[in-house]
Amino acid sequence: MTKSFEEFDVYKKGIQLAKLVFKLLENTSFEKEYSFKDQIKRAVISITNNIAEGSEYNSNKQLIRYLKISKGSCAEVRSMLISSKELGFCEQIQIQESYNITIEISQNLSNFIKYLNSKNVK
């Protein structure tokens, strides 16, 4: 890999998602939900951290491994966004943009993994 992780569009989308999630959690309905807030914060930060960590190994095999972990964290965030709506912490309109970005990130990560796998680098 010659690009720095900061240049990856999927990393930039992850940062955008983190900002949106942290802003959502400022809603007073989350005020006493310490464990919930902590878990979704950890998951959303994990998306970009795993992209960054995987890219630093200078190995496509390792990068793929960390991109898969990032993809799992993205699904966790999406699940928690759904839960936050279903538990009455917020309305659909408040999570819609974040939810859509999780789908986009997940698709981008899948495409990135497919691309790296096509390079047949072990």
Secondary structure, 3 states (H helix, E strand, C coil): CCCCHHHCHHHHHHHHHHHHHHHHCCCHHHCCCHHHHHHHHHHHHHHHHHHHHHHCCCCHHHHHHHHHHHHHHHHHHHHHHHHHHHCCCCCHHHHHHHHHHHHHHHHHHHHHHHHHHHCCCC
